[in-house]
Amino acid sequence: MNVVPEPLPGGSALAGDYIHQYERVGHLYGGDFRSRESRAERAEWLDRTGSLRADRAEVAAALRDYNGKHNAHEEVLRSIELLEQPDTLVVTGGQQSGLFTGPLFVAYKAITVIQAAREAAEQLGRPVVPLFWIAGEDHDWDEVNHTYVLNRSGEISRIKLDRGDGPRSPVSQISVDAESWQQAVEQLDGLLQDSEFKPQLMELVTAAAESAGNMTEAFAKLMGSLFGQFGLILLDSADPALRRLEAPMFTSIIERNDELEAAYLAAAEQITASGYELQADVTPGNANLFYIHEGARLLLHKEEGQFTDRKGTVSFSREELLKQLENHPERFSNNVLTRPLMQDYLLPVLATVLGQGEIAYWAIPQQAFRVLDGQMPLILPRMSFTVIEGTLKKHMDKYGLTFTDVQGGLDNKRKEWLSAQDELRLEDRFEEIRTVFSGMYEPLIEQLGSIQAGLLKLGNNNKDKILDQISFLEAKALDALEKQNEAALRQWERIELSLIPLGKLQERVYNMMYYLNRYGLGWLEDVMAVPADFSGTHRIIYM
């Protein structure tokens, strides 16, 4: 395995400046992630403000129960024991649960969290544990119910998990029956090529699916089987046991909702005034809370002194909403702007690992932390990779292609290469024939028109038909040229499908199952052994 940096253009301008020119945007965040001094200051602040957060022992008890069911690895239990100690800090990162762990970047985020916790522990000389926050409270089922794998033929295949009809419930509350799980697992099994590692991999996948009642549980079990050995604690944001512990923060969010709204709006104005685009919706009157009513997750906003949803399905005064919270904390849920506040209330978060889009929208709650006497944690950019297998690297070298070429699209370079294989210069010769033919035929048509007007129209129609036939023959000749180079063109296609599937980075499309099946579970350990780099630089892993 060889790893080289490959900076990528584009992405969020705000996140780009956070990573590369922090001094320009530092006022929108809580501290420079590269600075040891910032880490020490954050740790000192966490030590002084322990009373602002949920009780460690109760949080640890809830996490011990959850991980005992889905992630009962010895190292995980040790991490939870450490978390109970008053001097232990946390590095977090999170994502929605996804089918068979979802896209590759989920694995890379987990690896970043683990490596960042190790580095921070060494720098600060105190325990720092890694924790992965599963956003099971999110309700976008269509975003998480499918995944993509490279199949036996090196093509993109989509696997989708079906569910029954029902309300837009949190993913952790959407039941998936055994038959749907079996169909998805069998489809994965059929798509992956046979390998020496496949039986063990499919055993893990099958065990996770058969013992799970919903997507989040299956995700947690599979993530636990892959990352538990590294002490990665898993947390489901929809866990009822945690909801009860979160009630005091929900109380603050409801009681001080107007102040929080003003803070979000002020931050949004500050971001746009600095020339950046907002990466999350900030609208006046938004309560930035969800209420779960008869299974449906409803976004609340404020209207004439009431907390209600857009359709008016529910409506509460502030006092009534607080009473609901007291009696039914499981009915409340965060949105993307209050989740950072809740995470910081539950855990002593030293730093949180985010992708570029997340880095950009985390600038919005920065002032909201202050409203609740909090402080934004440090932000670490998620590590980003593209895996290039040995055979693909040979093909790229053969055709003189770089990763930048592939990222920009290969259509033009493929045409240039195919044209170079055309010893007959077909396009040039057919164009020459069309030019010569038109030059000879058009004067004749003009002359025929002097004999009879109708011959002019007939001659032009005749010319167009002959040109169409020439073009038809040209297309057939070019098709034949492509067939003559079919094997090579398949190599071009495989390069593109592997590295930039669907026009996106590999890590945003493909599941890790193809690579685990090809290289074994040790592949994750190999990636884990890649030196940590929190600079946000994309890197290529040459296998």
C-alpha positions in Angstrom: 0.0 0.0 0.0 1.4 3.4 -1.1 -0.3 6.6 -0.1 0.2 10.0 -1.8 -1.6 13.3 -1.4 -3.9 14.5 -4.3 -5.4 17.9 -3.5 -8.9 18.3 -5.0 -10.4 21.5 -6.4 -13.9 22.7 -5.5 -15.9 22.0 -2.4 -17.3 24.5 0.1 -15.5 27.8 0.0 -16.0 28.2 3.8 -14.7 24.8 4.6 -11.8 25.3 2.3 -10.8 28.5 4.1 -11.3 26.8 7.5 -8.8 24.1 6.4 -6.3 26.2 4.5 -6.7 29.8 5.7 -8.1 29.5 9.2 -7.2 33.1 10.1 -9.8 34.3 7.6 -12.7 32.4 9.3 -11.5 31.8 12.8 -14.1 34.2 14.2 -16.8 31.8 13.0 -15.4 28.8 14.9 -14.1 27.7 18.3 -10.4 27.4 17.7 -7.7 26.2 15.3 -7.7 22.4 15.0 -4.0 22.4 14.2 -3.0 24.2 17.4 -1.8 22.2 20.4 -2.6 25.3 22.4 -6.2 25.3 21.2 -6.5 21.6 22.3 -5.1 22.4 25.7 -7.5 25.4 26.1 -10.5 23.4 25.1 -9.5 20.6 27.5 -9.1 23.1 30.3 -12.5 24.7 29.6 -14.1 21.2 29.6 -12.5 20.5 33.0 -14.0 23.8 34.4 -17.5 23.3 33.1 -18.3 19.7 33.9 -21.4 20.8 35.8 -22.9 22.1 32.5 -23.1 18.6 31.1 -25.1 15.4 31.7 -23.9 13.1 34.5 -21.0 11.0 33.2 -22.0 7.9 35.1 -25.6 8.0 33.6 -24.3 8.6 30.1 -21.8 5.8 30.5 -24.5 3.5 31.8 -26.7 4.2 28.7 -23.7 3.7 26.4 -22.7 0.5 28.1 -26.2 -0.9 27.7 -26.4 0.1 24.0 -22.9 -1.1 23.1 -23.5 -4.3 25.1 -26.2 -5.2 22.6 -24.5 -4.2 19.4 -20.8 -3.5 20.0 -19.7 -5.6 23.0 -16.0 -5.6 22.3 -13.6 -5.6 25.2 -11.9 -2.4 24.0 -15.2 -0.6 23.7 -16.2 -1.5 27.3 -12.8 -0.2 28.3 -13.4 3.1 26.5 -16.7 3.5 28.3 -15.0 2.8 31.7 -12.6 5.5 30.9 -15.4 7.9 29.9 -16.8 7.6 33.5 -13.5 9.1 34.8 -13.7 12.9 35.2 -10.5 13.6 33.3 -11.5 11.7 30.1 -12.3 13.6 26.9 -14.0 12.5 23.7 -13.4 12.9 20.0 -16.7 12.4 18.1 -17.8 12.0 14.5 -21.1 10.8 13.2 -23.3 9.9 10.3 -26.7 8.5 9.5 -26.9 4.7 9.6 -26.5 3.3 6.1 -27.1 -0.1 4.4 -24.0 -2.3 5.0 -22.3 0.7 6.6 -23.1 3.1 3.7 -20.5 4.9 1.6 -16.7 4.5 2.1 -16.4 7.9 3.7 -18.3 6.6 6.8 -15.4 4.2 7.4 -12.9 7.0 6.8 -14.7 9.2 9.3 -14.6 6.4 11.9 -10.9 5.9 11.3 -10.3 9.7 11.6 -12.1 9.7 15.0 -10.0 6.8 16.3 -6.7 8.3 15.1 -7.6 11.8 16.4 -8.5 10.4 19.8 -5.1 8.6 20.0 -3.2 11.6 18.9 -5.0 13.9 21.4 -4.4 11.5 24.3 -0.7 11.5 23.5 -0.5 15.3 23.2 -2.6 16.0 26.3 -1.3 13.2 28.5 -4.8 12.1 29.5 -7.5 9.7 28.3 -9.3 10.6 25.1 -11.8 8.0 23.7 -13.3 7.8 20.2 -17.1 7.9 19.8 -19.3 7.5 16.7 -22.6 9.4 16.8 -25.2 7.5 14.7 -27.9 9.9 13.6 -30.7 7.4 14.1 -33.2 10.2 14.8 -33.0 11.4 11.2 -36.0 10.4 9.1 -34.7 10.5 5.5 -35.2 6.8 4.7 -34.6 7.2 1.0 -31.1 8.6 1.7 -30.0 5.5 3.7 -31.9 2.6 2.3 -29.5 1.8 -0.5 -25.8 1.4 -1.3 -23.6 0.8 -4.3 -20.9 -1.9 -4.8 -18.5 -2.8 -7.6 -19.9 -6.1 -8.9 -18.2 -9.2 -10.3 -17.9 -7.5 -13.7 -16.4 -4.3 -12.3 -19.7 -2.3 -12.8 -21.8 -0.3 -10.5 -24.7 -2.2 -8.8 -27.3 -0.7 -6.5 -28.7 -2.6 -3.5 -31.9 -1.3 -1.9 -33.5 -2.3 1.3 -37.3 -2.2 1.2 -39.7 -1.2 4.1 -43.4 -1.2 4.5 -45.5 1.9 4.2 -45.6 4.3 7.2 -45.0 7.8 8.5 -41.7 9.7 8.1 -40.3 8.2 11.3 -36.8 8.3 12.6 -34.7 5.6 10.9 -34.2 3.9 14.3 -37.9 3.5 14.6 -38.5 2.0 11.1 -38.9 -1.7 11.3 -37.3 -3.9 8.6 -38.6 -7.5 8.3 -36.4 -10.6 8.0 -37.4 -11.1 4.4 -36.2 -7.7 3.3 -32.9 -8.2 5.1 -32.5 -11.6 3.5 -33.1 -10.2 0.0 -30.5 -7.4 0.5 -27.9 -9.8 1.9 -28.5 -12.3 -0.9 -28.1 -9.5 -3.5 -24.8 -8.5 -1.9 -23.6 -12.1 -1.9 -24.5 -12.4 -5.5 -22.7 -9.2 -6.6 -19.4 -9.8 -4.8 -17.0 -12.1 -6.6 -15.8 -15.2 -4.8 -12.7 -14.7 -2.7 -10.9 -16.3 0.2 -12.3 -13.6 2.5 -15.9 -13.7 1.3 -17.2 -16.4 3.8 -16.0 -14.5 6.8 -17.3 -11.2 5.5 -20.8 -12.5 4.6 -21.0 -14.2 8.0 -20.5 -10.7 9.6 -23.1 -9.1 7.3 -25.6 -11.9 7.8 -25.2 -11.9 11.6 -25.8 -8.1 11.7 -28.9 -8.3 9.5 -30.5 -11.3 11.2 -30.2 -9.9 14.7 -31.4 -6.3 13.8 -34.9 -5.0 13.8 -34.0 -1.8 12.0 -31.4 -0.1 9.9 -29.6 1.6 12.8 -29.2 -1.7 14.7 -27.7 -3.5 11.7 -25.4 -0.5 11.1 -24.3 -0.5 14.7 -23.6 -4.3 14.8 -21.6 -4.2 11.5 -19.6 -1.1 12.6 -19.0 -2.7 15.9 -17.7 -5.9 14.3 -15.3 -3.8 12.2 -14.2 -1.0 14.5 -15.0 -2.3 18.0 -11.5 -3.7 18.3 -10.2 -0.1 18.2 -12.4 1.0 21.2 -14.9 3.0 19.1 -18.0 3.7 21.2 -21.3 3.8 19.3 -24.2 6.1 20.2 -27.6 6.1 18.7 -29.1 9.6 18.9 -32.6 8.1 19.0 -31.7 5.9 22.0 -34.6 6.4 24.5 -32.2 6.0 27.5 -30.2 9.0 26.2 -33.3 11.0 25.4 -34.2 11.0 29.1 -30.7 12.3 29.9 -31.0 15.0 27.2 -34.2 16.5 28.7 -32.5 19.3 30.5 -30.9 20.5 27.2 -34.2 20.2 25.4 -35.7 22.3 28.2 -33.0 25.0 27.6 -33.6 24.9 23.9 -37.3 25.4 24.3 -37.1 28.1 27.1 -34.4 30.1 25.2 -35.6 29.3 21.7 -36.0 33.0 20.7 -32.4 33.7 21.8 -31.1 30.7 19.9 -33.1 31.7 16.8 -31.5 35.2 17.0 -28.1 33.6 17.4 -28.6 31.4 14.3 -29.8 34.3 12.2 -27.0 36.6 13.3 -24.4 33.9 12.5 -26.0 33.3 9.1 -25.9 37.0 8.3 -22.2 37.1 9.4 -21.4 34.1 7.1 -23.1 35.6 4.1 -21.6 39.0 4.7 -18.2 37.3 4.6 -19.0 36.1 1.1 -19.9 32.5 1.9 -23.0 30.5 1.1 -25.1 28.9 3.9 -25.0 25.1 4.0 -28.1 24.7 6.2 -31.5 26.3 6.2 -31.8 29.3 8.6 -35.3 30.8 8.6 -37.0 33.1 11.0 -39.4 31.3 13.3 -37.8 27.9 13.0 -37.6 26.3 16.4 -34.9 23.9 15.2 -36.6 21.0 17.0 -38.5 18.0 15.8 -41.6 16.5 17.6 -42.5 12.9 16.9 -46.3 12.6 16.6 -47.9 9.3 15.9 -44.6 8.1 14.5 -44.1 11.1 12.2 -41.1 13.4 12.8 -42.4 16.9 12.5 -40.2 20.0 12.3 -41.5 22.7 14.7 -41.7 26.4 14.1 -43.1 29.3 16.0 -46.3 31.0 15.0 -48.3 33.4 17.1 -46.8 32.2 20.4 -47.3 28.5 19.5 -44.9 25.8 18.5 -46.5 24.0 15.5 -45.6 22.2 12.3 -46.2 23.6 8.8 -49.4 21.6 8.4 -50.7 22.4 11.9 -50.9 18.8 12.9 -49.7 19.7 16.4 -49.7 23.0 18.3 -48.3 23.7 21.8 -47.7 26.8 23.9 -44.2 26.9 25.4 -45.6 25.6 28.7 -47.4 22.8 27.0 -44.3 21.8 25.0 -42.3 21.7 28.3 -45.0 19.5 29.8 -44.7 17.2 26.8 -41.0 17.0 27.3 -41.4 16.2 31.0 -43.8 13.4 30.3 -42.5 12.1 26.9 -38.8 13.1 26.2 -38.7 10.3 23.6 -40.9 12.5 21.4 -38.3 15.2 21.0 -35.5 15.2 18.4 -32.8 17.6 17.3 -32.1 19.1 13.9 -28.7 19.8 12.3 -28.4 23.1 14.2 -29.3 21.9 17.7 -27.5 18.5 17.4 -24.1 20.1 18.0 -25.4 21.7 21.2 -26.9 18.4 22.4 -23.7 16.5 21.6 -21.7 19.0 23.7 -24.2 18.6 26.5 -24.0 14.8 26.6 -20.2 14.5 26.2 -17.0 16.2 27.1 -16.2 16.8 23.4 -12.6 17.9 22.7 -13.0 17.8 19.0 -15.5 16.6 16.4 -14.7 15.1 13.0 -16.6 16.6 10.1 -16.7 16.5 6.3 -16.4 19.7 4.3 -20.2 20.3 4.0 -20.5 19.8 7.8 -17.6 22.1 8.5 -19.5 24.8 6.6 -22.8 24.5 8.4 -21.2 24.1 11.8 -20.3 27.8 11.6 -24.0 28.6 12.0 -24.5 27.4 15.7 -21.2 29.0 16.8 -23.1 31.9 18.5 -25.8 29.5 19.8 -23.2 27.8 22.0 -22.6 31.0 23.8 -26.3 31.5 24.5 -26.3 28.3 26.5 -22.9 29.2 28.2 -21.2 26.7 26.0 -18.3 26.8 23.6 -17.9 25.2 20.2 -15.6 22.2 20.2 -12.6 22.0 17.9 -13.3 20.7 14.4 -11.1 18.2 12.6 -11.6 17.6 8.8 -12.4 14.0 8.0 -9.6 12.1 6.2 -10.4 11.5 2.6 -9.2 8.7 0.3 -9.5 7.2 -3.2 -8.4 3.6 -3.5 -6.6 2.6 -6.8 -6.0 -1.1 -7.3 -2.8 -2.4 -8.8 -4.4 -3.4 -12.1 -6.1 -0.1 -12.5 -2.8 1.8 -11.8 -1.2 -0.3 -14.6 -4.0 0.7 -17.0 -3.8 4.3 -16.1 0.0 4.3 -16.7 -0.6 2.5 -20.0 -2.8 5.3 -21.2 -0.9 8.1 -19.5 -3.8 9.0 -17.2 -3.6 10.8 -13.8 -6.2 10.9 -11.1 -6.9 14.5 -12.1 -7.6 13.3 -15.6 -10.1 10.8 -14.4 -11.8 13.3 -12.0 -12.3 15.7 -14.9 -14.0 13.1 -17.1 -12.4 10.9 -19.6 -14.6 11.5 -22.7 -12.2 13.8 -24.5 -9.0 11.8 -23.6 -10.7 8.6 -24.6 -11.7 10.0 -28.0 -8.1 11.3 -28.5 -6.7 7.9 -27.7 -9.2 6.1 -30.0 -8.4 8.5 -32.7 -4.7 7.7 -32.4 -5.6 4.0 -33.0 -7.2 5.0 -36.3 -4.5 4.4 -38.9 -7.0 5.1 -41.7 -7.9 8.5 -40.2 -11.6 7.7 -40.7 -13.1 11.0 -39.5 -10.7 13.1 -41.6 -11.2 11.0 -44.7 -15.0 11.0 -44.4 -15.0 14.7 -43.9 -12.8 15.1 -47.0 -15.2 12.9 -49.0 -18.2 15.0 -47.9 -16.4 18.2 -48.8 -15.3 16.9 -52.3 -18.7 15.4 -53.0 -20.5 18.6 -52.1 -18.1 20.7 -54.1 -18.7 18.6 -57.2 -22.4 18.0 -56.7 -23.7 21.4 -55.7 -22.7 23.1 -59.0 -24.4 20.4 -61.0 -27.6 20.8 -58.9 -27.5 24.6 -59.7 -27.2 23.8 -63.4 -30.1 21.3 -63.3 -32.2 24.0 -61.7 -31.8 26.1 -64.9 -33.4 23.2 -66.9 -36.4 22.8 -64.6 -37.1 24.4 -61.2 -38.2 21.1 -59.7 -34.9 19.5 -60.3 -33.2 22.0 -57.9 -35.3 20.8 -55.0 -34.9 17.2 -56.0 -31.2 17.6 -56.4 -30.8 19.1 -52.9 -32.9 16.3 -51.4 -30.7 13.8 -53.3 -27.5 15.4 -52.0 -28.8 15.3 -48.4 -29.6 11.6 -48.7 -26.2 10.8 -50.1 -24.5 12.8 -47.3 -26.7 10.9 -44.8 -25.5 7.6 -46.2 -21.9 8.7 -46.0 -22.4 9.7 -42.4 -24.1 6.3 -41.8 -21.1 4.5 -43.2 -18.8 6.6 -41.1 -20.7 5.8 -37.9 -20.5 2.1 -38.8 -16.8 2.4 -39.5 -16.2 4.1 -36.1 -18.3 1.5 -34.4 -16.1 -1.2 -36.0 -13.0 0.7 -34.8 -14.4 0.7 -31.2 -15.1 -3.0 -31.4 -11.6 -3.6 -32.6 -10.4 -1.8 -29.4 -13.2 -3.1 -27.2 -10.9 -4.7 -24.6 -8.9 -1.4 -24.2 -12.1 0.7 -24.0 -13.4 -1.6 -21.2 -10.2 -0.8 -19.3 -11.0 3.0 -19.7 -14.5 2.4 -18.5 -13.3 0.4 -15.5 -10.9 3.2 -14.5 -13.8 5.7 -14.6 -16.3 3.4 -12.9 -13.9 2.5 -10.1 -12.5 6.0 -9.3 -15.3 8.5 -10.2 -18.5 6.5 -10.2 -21.7 8.4 -11.1 -19.4 11.4 -11.6 -18.6 11.5 -7.8 -15.6 10.7 -5.7 -15.4 6.9 -5.0 -15.8 7.4 -1.3 -19.2 9.1 -1.7 -20.7 6.2 -3.7 -19.2 2.8 -3.1 -19.6 0.7 -0.1 -16.5 -0.8 1.6 -17.7 -4.4 1.1 -16.0 -4.8 -2.3 -12.6 -3.9 -0.7 -13.1 -6.1 2.4 -14.1 -8.9 0.1 -11.0 -8.4 -2.2 -8.4 -7.7 0.5 -9.9 -9.1 3.7 -10.8 -7.5 7.0 -7.2 -6.6 7.5 -7.7 -3.9 4.8 -9.3 -1.7 7.4 -6.2 -2.2 9.7 -4.0 -1.2 6.8 -6.0 2.0 6.2 -5.9 2.6 10.0 -2.1 2.3 9.8 -1.9 5.2 7.3 -0.4 8.2 9.1 -3.0 10.6 10.4 -3.5 13.7 8.4 -6.1 16.3 9.6 -5.2 18.8 6.9 -8.2 18.0 4.8 -6.0 16.8 1.9 -7.4 14.1 -0.2 -5.1 11.1 -0.6 -4.7 8.2 -3.0 -4.2 4.7 -1.7 -2.4 2.6 -4.3 -3.0 -1.1 -3.5 
